[in-house]
């Protein structure tokens, strides 16, 4: 099952998950066309499935180059490694500064 990504406008954000397999507009010099998402944040970490090369792309650049998702990663894994929201921003665990 392939989900075609067609953003309605430039302000929409594509949700990426750890373990996603994506196809981009450009083919890697090794000939690989599929990339594994292995890091999430402002920059997205991608690993070529053919040669293992690791690259970082800005989220915006990746959204522009994305053709489709070949496979989707597990949502539970992505949520488990996401930073937890802090209750008292700027306080130490003991509650004192």
N, CA, C and O atoms as CSV, one atom per row, in Angstrom:
chain,resi,resn,atom,element,x,y,z
A,1,UNK,N,N,0.840,-1.166,0.000
A,1,UNK,CA,C,0.000,0.000,0.000
A,1,UNK,C,C,0.891,1.236,0.000
A,1,UNK,O,O,1.711,1.409,0.902
A,2,UNK,N,N,0.741,2.074,-0.977
A,2,UNK,CA,C,1.508,3.299,-1.069
A,2,UNK,C,C,0.600,4.492,-0.884
A,2,UNK,O,O,-0.433,4.614,-1.543
A,3,UNK,N,N,0.996,5.371,0.018
A,3,UNK,CA,C,0.226,6.587,0.261
A,3,UNK,C,C,0.893,7.734,-0.474
A,3,UNK,O,O,2.041,8.075,-0.186
A,4,UNK,N,N,0.203,8.314,-1.396
A,4,UNK,CA,C,0.731,9.441,-2.154
A,4,UNK,C,C,0.577,10.708,-1.338
A,4,UNK,O,O,-0.515,11.006,-0.854
A,5,UNK,N,N,1.657,11.457,-1.179
A,5,UNK,CA,C,1.631,12.676,-0.387
A,5,UNK,C,C,1.476,13.871,-1.316
A,5,UNK,O,O,2.351,14.155,-2.134
A,6,UNK,N,N,0.363,14.561,-1.180
A,6,UNK,CA,C,0.119,15.773,-1.952
A,6,UNK,C,C,-0.385,16.828,-0.988
A,6,UNK,O,O,-1.583,16.897,-0.714
A,7,UNK,N,N,0.535,17.670,-0.459
A,7,UNK,CA,C,0.088,18.696,0.484
A,7,UNK,C,C,-0.872,19.672,-0.173
A,7,UNK,O,O,-0.674,20.070,-1.321
A,8,UNK,N,N,-1.915,20.060,0.558
A,8,UNK,CA,C,-2.903,21.004,0.040
A,8,UNK,C,C,-2.275,22.376,-0.159
A,8,UNK,O,O,-2.601,23.078,-1.117
A,9,UNK,N,N,-1.372,22.761,0.746
A,9,UNK,CA,C,-0.677,24.030,0.615
A,9,UNK,C,C,0.688,23.895,1.274
A,9,UNK,O,O,0.978,22.863,1.879
A,10,UNK,N,N,1.516,24.901,1.169
A,10,UNK,CA,C,2.875,24.833,1.680
A,10,UNK,C,C,2.928,24.814,3.206
A,10,UNK,O,O,3.952,24.423,3.766
A,11,UNK,N,N,1.866,25.220,3.897
A,11,UNK,CA,C,1.893,25.275,5.352
A,11,UNK,C,C,1.586,23.932,6.006
A,11,UNK,O,O,1.781,23.789,7.213
A,12,UNK,N,N,1.109,22.937,5.244
A,12,UNK,CA,C,0.807,21.644,5.842
A,12,UNK,C,C,2.102,20.907,6.172
A,12,UNK,O,O,3.096,21.018,5.455
A,13,UNK,N,N,2.072,20.164,7.254
A,13,UNK,CA,C,3.250,19.454,7.735
A,13,UNK,C,C,3.029,17.960,7.561
A,13,UNK,O,O,1.987,17.431,7.949
A,14,UNK,N,N,4.008,17.283,6.977
A,14,UNK,CA,C,3.948,15.838,6.806
A,14,UNK,C,C,4.467,15.206,8.089
A,14,UNK,O,O,5.517,15.604,8.594
A,15,UNK,N,N,3.747,14.232,8.619
A,15,UNK,CA,C,4.216,13.575,9.840
A,15,UNK,C,C,5.100,12.392,9.464
A,15,UNK,O,O,4.691,11.499,8.722
A,16,UNK,N,N,6.313,12.407,9.989
A,16,UNK,CA,C,7.261,11.323,9.767
A,16,UNK,C,C,7.346,10.497,11.035
A,16,UNK,O,O,7.147,11.018,12.133
A,17,UNK,N,N,7.641,9.212,10.892
A,17,UNK,CA,C,7.811,8.304,12.019
A,17,UNK,C,C,9.169,7.625,11.885
A,17,UNK,O,O,9.687,7.469,10.780
A,18,UNK,N,N,9.735,7.225,13.006
A,18,UNK,CA,C,10.948,6.425,12.954
A,18,UNK,C,C,10.624,5.104,12.262
A,18,UNK,O,O,9.617,4.466,12.569
A,19,UNK,N,N,11.465,4.706,11.347
A,19,UNK,CA,C,11.243,3.452,10.638
A,19,UNK,C,C,10.508,3.612,9.318
A,19,UNK,O,O,10.319,2.630,8.600
A,20,UNK,N,N,10.087,4.828,8.979
A,20,UNK,CA,C,9.451,5.056,7.681
A,20,UNK,C,C,10.447,4.766,6.561
A,20,UNK,O,O,11.640,5.043,6.691
A,21,UNK,N,N,9.954,4.214,5.480
A,21,UNK,CA,C,10.746,4.042,4.269
A,21,UNK,C,C,10.148,5.010,3.253
A,21,UNK,O,O,8.967,4.917,2.920
A,22,UNK,N,N,10.976,5.949,2.758
A,22,UNK,CA,C,10.483,6.982,1.848
A,22,UNK,C,C,11.232,6.928,0.527
A,22,UNK,O,O,12.375,6.475,0.456
A,23,UNK,N,N,10.563,7.400,-0.515
A,23,UNK,CA,C,11.182,7.566,-1.831
A,23,UNK,C,C,11.236,9.048,-2.130
A,23,UNK,O,O,10.249,9.764,-1.958
A,24,UNK,N,N,12.410,9.512,-2.584
A,24,UNK,CA,C,12.609,10.922,-2.874
A,24,UNK,C,C,12.724,11.141,-4.373
A,24,UNK,O,O,12.864,10.190,-5.142
A,25,UNK,N,N,12.664,12.406,-4.780
A,25,UNK,CA,C,12.721,12.752,-6.200
A,25,UNK,C,C,14.047,12.368,-6.843
A,25,UNK,O,O,14.084,11.927,-7.992
A,26,UNK,N,N,15.128,12.536,-6.100
A,26,UNK,CA,C,16.450,12.244,-6.649
A,26,UNK,C,C,16.914,10.864,-6.225
A,26,UNK,O,O,16.679,10.436,-5.095
A,27,UNK,N,N,17.573,10.176,-7.137
A,27,UNK,CA,C,18.150,8.869,-6.846
A,27,UNK,C,C,19.538,9.101,-6.250
A,27,UNK,O,O,20.272,9.976,-6.710
A,28,UNK,N,N,19.898,8.326,-5.236
A,28,UNK,CA,C,21.217,8.425,-4.621
A,28,UNK,C,C,22.278,7.970,-5.637
A,28,UNK,O,O,21.988,7.112,-6.471
A,29,UNK,N,N,23.490,8.519,-5.587
A,29,UNK,CA,C,24.534,8.115,-6.547
A,29,UNK,C,C,24.825,6.611,-6.572
A,29,UNK,O,O,25.301,6.097,-7.585
A,30,UNK,N,N,24.550,5.903,-5.482
A,30,UNK,CA,C,24.774,4.450,-5.472
A,30,UNK,C,C,23.681,3.721,-6.258
A,30,UNK,O,O,23.821,2.535,-6.554
A,31,UNK,N,N,22.607,4.415,-6.594
A,31,UNK,CA,C,21.500,3.805,-7.325
A,31,UNK,C,C,20.294,3.515,-6.449
A,31,UNK,O,O,19.242,3.114,-6.948
A,32,UNK,N,N,20.442,3.716,-5.141
A,32,UNK,CA,C,19.341,3.455,-4.211
A,32,UNK,C,C,18.253,4.510,-4.318
A,32,UNK,O,O,18.536,5.691,-4.521
A,33,UNK,N,N,17.014,4.078,-4.180
A,33,UNK,CA,C,15.878,4.990,-4.263
A,33,UNK,C,C,15.115,5.082,-2.955
A,33,UNK,O,O,14.286,5.977,-2.791
A,34,UNK,N,N,15.375,4.172,-2.014
A,34,UNK,CA,C,14.624,4.144,-0.772
A,34,UNK,C,C,15.510,4.556,0.393
A,34,UNK,O,O,16.689,4.209,0.454
A,35,UNK,N,N,14.914,5.308,1.320
A,35,UNK,CA,C,15.619,5.827,2.485
A,35,UNK,C,C,14.850,5.461,3.737
A,35,UNK,O,O,13.619,5.488,3.747
A,36,UNK,N,N,15.577,5.117,4.804
A,36,UNK,CA,C,15.001,4.798,6.105
A,36,UNK,C,C,15.101,6.023,7.001
A,36,UNK,O,O,16.182,6.594,7.144
A,37,UNK,N,N,13.990,6.436,7.606
A,37,UNK,CA,C,13.993,7.558,8.544
A,37,UNK,C,C,14.485,7.027,9.886
A,37,UNK,O,O,13.843,6.166,10.489
A,38,UNK,N,N,15.641,7.547,10.362
A,38,UNK,CA,C,16.201,7.053,11.618
A,38,UNK,C,C,16.456,8.150,12.645
A,38,UNK,O,O,17.017,7.881,13.707
A,39,UNK,N,N,16.054,9.377,12.345
A,39,UNK,CA,C,16.189,10.486,13.304
A,39,UNK,C,C,15.098,11.493,13.012
A,39,UNK,O,O,14.843,11.821,11.853
A,40,UNK,N,N,14.447,11.989,14.066
A,40,UNK,CA,C,13.395,12.979,13.908
A,40,UNK,C,C,13.756,14.240,14.676
A,40,UNK,O,O,14.437,14.179,15.699
A,41,UNK,N,N,13.305,15.364,14.186
A,41,UNK,CA,C,13.544,16.660,14.799
A,41,UNK,C,C,13.422,17.725,13.728
A,41,UNK,O,O,12.721,17.535,12.734
A,42,UNK,N,N,14.103,18.847,13.924
A,42,UNK,CA,C,14.114,19.884,12.895
A,42,UNK,C,C,14.813,19.347,11.648
A,42,UNK,O,O,14.409,19.641,10.522
A,43,UNK,N,N,15.865,18.559,11.861
A,43,UNK,CA,C,16.529,17.849,10.764
A,43,UNK,C,C,16.103,16.389,10.840
A,43,UNK,O,O,15.991,15.817,11.924
A,44,UNK,N,N,15.868,15.794,9.677
A,44,UNK,CA,C,15.458,14.393,9.611
A,44,UNK,C,C,16.658,13.579,9.148
A,44,UNK,O,O,17.285,13.904,8.139
A,45,UNK,N,N,16.974,12.526,9.883
A,45,UNK,CA,C,18.069,11.638,9.508
A,45,UNK,C,C,17.562,10.544,8.589
A,45,UNK,O,O,16.563,9.886,8.880
A,46,UNK,N,N,18.259,10.355,7.476
A,46,UNK,CA,C,17.897,9.328,6.500
A,46,UNK,C,C,19.093,8.421,6.253
A,46,UNK,O,O,20.233,8.885,6.213
A,47,UNK,N,N,18.835,7.127,6.088
A,47,UNK,CA,C,19.880,6.170,5.768
A,47,UNK,C,C,19.496,5.471,4.467
A,47,UNK,O,O,18.402,4.921,4.342
A,48,UNK,N,N,20.424,5.502,3.493
A,48,UNK,CA,C,20.178,4.847,2.204
A,48,UNK,C,C,20.048,3.348,2.436
A,48,UNK,O,O,20.889,2.742,3.102
A,49,UNK,N,N,19.011,2.761,1.896
A,49,UNK,CA,C,18.776,1.324,2.098
A,49,UNK,C,C,19.701,0.466,1.270
A,49,UNK,O,O,19.826,-0.731,1.531
A,50,UNK,N,N,20.370,1.059,0.255
A,50,UNK,CA,C,21.260,0.268,-0.586
A,50,UNK,C,C,22.701,0.286,-0.068
A,50,UNK,O,O,23.324,-0.769,0.055
A,51,UNK,N,N,23.234,1.472,0.234
A,51,UNK,CA,C,24.658,1.559,0.619
A,51,UNK,C,C,24.870,1.896,2.085
A,51,UNK,O,O,25.991,1.772,2.578
A,52,UNK,N,N,23.822,2.322,2.806
A,52,UNK,CA,C,23.947,2.613,4.224
A,52,UNK,C,C,24.420,4.020,4.554
A,52,UNK,O,O,24.616,4.337,5.728
A,53,UNK,N,N,24.605,4.863,3.565
A,53,UNK,CA,C,25.047,6.242,3.794
A,53,UNK,C,C,23.998,7.003,4.604
A,53,UNK,O,O,22.800,6.849,4.370
A,54,UNK,N,N,24.450,7.826,5.559
A,54,UNK,CA,C,23.547,8.586,6.408
A,54,UNK,C,C,23.617,10.059,6.044
A,54,UNK,O,O,24.706,10.617,5.915
A,55,UNK,N,N,22.463,10.691,5.879
A,55,UNK,CA,C,22.392,12.125,5.585
A,55,UNK,C,C,21.361,12.768,6.498
A,55,UNK,O,O,20.446,12.109,6.990
A,56,UNK,N,N,21.526,14.073,6.715
A,56,UNK,CA,C,20.547,14.869,7.449
A,56,UNK,C,C,19.952,15.878,6.489
A,56,UNK,O,O,20.683,16.583,5.793
A,57,UNK,N,N,18.640,15.952,6.445
A,57,UNK,CA,C,17.947,16.936,5.625
A,57,UNK,C,C,17.029,17.758,6.518
A,57,UNK,O,O,16.432,17.241,7.463
A,58,UNK,N,N,16.926,19.038,6.205
A,58,UNK,CA,C,15.948,19.854,6.905
A,58,UNK,C,C,14.562,19.311,6.597
A,58,UNK,O,O,14.311,18.817,5.497
A,59,UNK,N,N,13.674,19.402,7.562
A,59,UNK,CA,C,12.316,18.878,7.394
A,59,UNK,C,C,11.645,19.472,6.153
A,59,UNK,O,O,11.002,18.756,5.385
A,60,UNK,N,N,11.797,20.760,5.968
A,60,UNK,CA,C,11.172,21.439,4.825
A,60,UNK,C,C,11.707,20.908,3.489
A,60,UNK,O,O,10.941,20.696,2.549
A,61,UNK,N,N,13.026,20.696,3.415
A,61,UNK,CA,C,13.636,20.153,2.199
A,61,UNK,C,C,13.125,18.747,1.931
A,61,UNK,O,O,12.804,18.407,0.792
A,62,UNK,N,N,13.048,17.927,2.977
A,62,UNK,CA,C,12.568,16.562,2.812
A,62,UNK,C,C,11.115,16.545,2.340
A,62,UNK,O,O,10.750,15.735,1.488
A,63,UNK,N,N,10.291,17.426,2.885
A,63,UNK,CA,C,8.891,17.479,2.459
A,63,UNK,C,C,8.771,17.831,0.984
A,63,UNK,O,O,7.895,17.313,0.291
A,64,UNK,N,N,9.642,18.705,0.501
A,64,UNK,CA,C,9.603,19.078,-0.923
A,64,UNK,C,C,10.060,17.934,-1.817
A,64,UNK,O,O,9.520,17.754,-2.908
A,65,UNK,N,N,11.048,17.157,-1.375
A,65,UNK,CA,C,11.618,16.080,-2.191
A,65,UNK,C,C,10.857,14.764,-2.096
A,65,UNK,O,O,11.103,13.858,-2.892
A,66,UNK,N,N,9.950,14.640,-1.154
A,66,UNK,CA,C,9.232,13.396,-0.905
A,66,UNK,C,C,8.293,13.058,-2.060
A,66,UNK,O,O,7.503,13.892,-2.500
A,67,UNK,N,N,8.391,11.829,-2.537
A,67,UNK,CA,C,7.452,11.335,-3.549
A,67,UNK,C,C,6.355,10.530,-2.852
A,67,UNK,O,O,5.169,10.812,-3.022
A,68,UNK,N,N,6.756,9.531,-2.071
A,68,UNK,CA,C,5.770,8.738,-1.345
A,68,UNK,C,C,6.423,7.930,-0.237
A,68,UNK,O,O,7.648,7.839,-0.149
A,69,UNK,N,N,5.579,7.343,0.608
A,69,UNK,CA,C,6.029,6.433,1.645
A,69,UNK,C,C,5.920,5.022,1.085
A,69,UNK,O,O,4.850,4.617,0.632
A,70,UNK,N,N,7.014,4.271,1.112
A,70,UNK,CA,C,6.979,2.874,0.705
A,70,UNK,C,C,6.414,2.030,1.841
A,70,UNK,O,O,5.623,1.114,1.618
A,71,UNK,N,N,6.835,2.354,3.065
A,71,UNK,CA,C,6.323,1.678,4.257
A,71,UNK,C,C,6.301,2.685,5.397
A,71,UNK,O,O,7.105,3.617,5.429
A,72,UNK,N,N,5.383,2.494,6.325
A,72,UNK,CA,C,5.284,3.399,7.469
A,72,UNK,C,C,5.891,2.730,8.695
A,72,UNK,O,O,5.740,1.526,8.905
A,73,UNK,N,N,6.581,3.534,9.497
A,73,UNK,CA,C,7.170,3.056,10.740
A,73,UNK,C,C,6.125,2.912,11.822
A,73,UNK,O,O,4.957,3.248,11.625
A,74,UNK,N,N,6.553,2.409,12.971
A,74,UNK,CA,C,5.657,2.178,14.098
A,74,UNK,C,C,5.473,3.477,14.878
A,74,UNK,O,O,6.453,4.083,15.311
A,75,UNK,N,N,4.243,3.900,15.056
A,75,UNK,CA,C,3.936,5.135,15.768
A,75,UNK,C,C,4.345,5.044,17.236
A,75,UNK,O,O,4.773,6.042,17.816
A,76,UNK,N,N,4.223,3.870,17.840
A,76,UNK,CA,C,4.567,3.700,19.250
A,76,UNK,C,C,6.055,3.950,19.492
A,76,UNK,O,O,6.423,4.526,20.516
A,77,UNK,N,N,6.905,3.532,18.576
A,77,UNK,CA,C,8.346,3.754,18.729
A,77,UNK,C,C,8.649,5.243,18.643
A,77,UNK,O,O,9.429,5.761,19.442
A,78,UNK,N,N,8.048,5.930,17.696
A,78,UNK,CA,C,8.280,7.361,17.540
A,78,UNK,C,C,7.832,8.131,18.777
A,78,UNK,O,O,8.500,9.079,19.191
A,79,UNK,N,N,6.716,7.738,19.366
A,79,UNK,CA,C,6.225,8.412,20.560
A,79,UNK,C,C,7.080,8.085,21.774
A,79,UNK,O,O,7.237,8.927,22.659
A,80,UNK,N,N,7.635,6.880,21.834
A,80,UNK,CA,C,8.439,6.470,22.982
A,80,UNK,C,C,9.749,7.251,23.066
A,80,UNK,O,O,10.237,7.517,24.164
A,81,UNK,N,N,10.319,7.618,21.926
A,81,UNK,CA,C,11.595,8.335,21.947
A,81,UNK,C,C,11.425,9.843,21.865
A,81,UNK,O,O,12.413,10.575,21.920
A,82,UNK,N,N,10.195,10.322,21.735
A,82,UNK,CA,C,9.945,11.768,21.702
A,82,UNK,C,C,10.200,12.342,23.084
A,82,UNK,O,O,9.892,11.703,24.089
A,83,UNK,N,N,10.764,13.551,23.142
A,83,UNK,CA,C,11.013,14.145,24.459
A,83,UNK,C,C,9.696,14.389,25.193
A,83,UNK,O,O,8.717,14.851,24.607
A,84,UNK,N,N,9.692,14.073,26.477
A,84,UNK,CA,C,8.488,14.253,27.295
A,84,UNK,C,C,8.307,15.724,27.630
A,84,UNK,O,O,9.282,16.455,27.799
A,85,UNK,N,N,7.070,16.147,27.723
A,85,UNK,CA,C,6.779,17.540,28.085
A,85,UNK,C,C,7.139,17.737,29.549
A,85,UNK,O,O,6.837,16.895,30.394
A,86,UNK,N,N,7.784,18.849,29.836
A,86,UNK,CA,C,8.175,19.145,31.215
A,86,UNK,C,C,7.047,19.885,31.922
A,86,UNK,O,O,6.402,20.759,31.344
A,87,UNK,N,N,6.819,19.518,33.193
A,87,UNK,CA,C,5.786,20.207,33.970
A,87,UNK,C,C,6.254,21.599,34.400
A,87,UNK,O,O,5.550,22.587,34.192
A,88,UNK,N,N,7.425,21.668,34.990
A,88,UNK,CA,C,7.963,22.944,35.437
A,88,UNK,C,C,9.174,23.294,34.586
A,88,UNK,O,O,10.289,22.875,34.895
A,89,UNK,N,N,8.974,24.033,33.552
A,89,UNK,CA,C,10.068,24.364,32.640
A,89,UNK,C,C,11.149,25.125,33.392
A,89,UNK,O,O,10.878,26.128,34.053
A,90,UNK,N,N,12.371,24.636,33.281
A,90,UNK,CA,C,13.494,25.312,33.885
A,90,UNK,C,C,13.781,24.906,35.317
A,90,UNK,O,O,14.667,25.484,35.947
A,91,UNK,N,N,13.067,23.937,35.849
A,91,UNK,CA,C,13.335,23.489,37.216
A,91,UNK,C,C,14.040,22.156,37.179
A,91,UNK,O,O,13.892,21.389,36.228
A,92,UNK,N,N,14.797,21.886,38.206
A,92,UNK,CA,C,15.483,20.611,38.308
A,92,UNK,C,C,14.521,19.569,38.875
A,92,UNK,O,O,13.450,19.933,39.360
A,93,UNK,N,N,14.878,18.271,38.827
A,93,UNK,CA,C,13.963,17.254,39.317
A,93,UNK,C,C,13.568,17.419,40.782
A,93,UNK,O,O,12.480,16.993,41.170
A,94,UNK,N,N,14.423,18.028,41.605
A,94,UNK,CA,C,14.110,18.235,43.010
A,94,UNK,C,C,13.215,19.419,43.265
A,94,UNK,O,O,12.785,19.627,44.399
A,95,UNK,N,N,12.922,20.197,42.255
A,95,UNK,CA,C,12.057,21.350,42.395
A,95,UNK,C,C,12.806,22.618,42.772
A,95,UNK,O,O,12.214,23.696,42.821
A,96,UNK,N,N,14.117,22.497,43.041
A,96,UNK,CA,C,14.922,23.663,43.407
A,96,UNK,C,C,15.817,24.040,42.250
A,96,UNK,O,O,16.161,23.207,41.411
A,97,UNK,N,N,16.183,25.282,42.217
A,97,UNK,CA,C,17.105,25.736,41.169
A,97,UNK,C,C,18.492,25.807,41.683
A,97,UNK,O,O,19.406,26.170,40.943
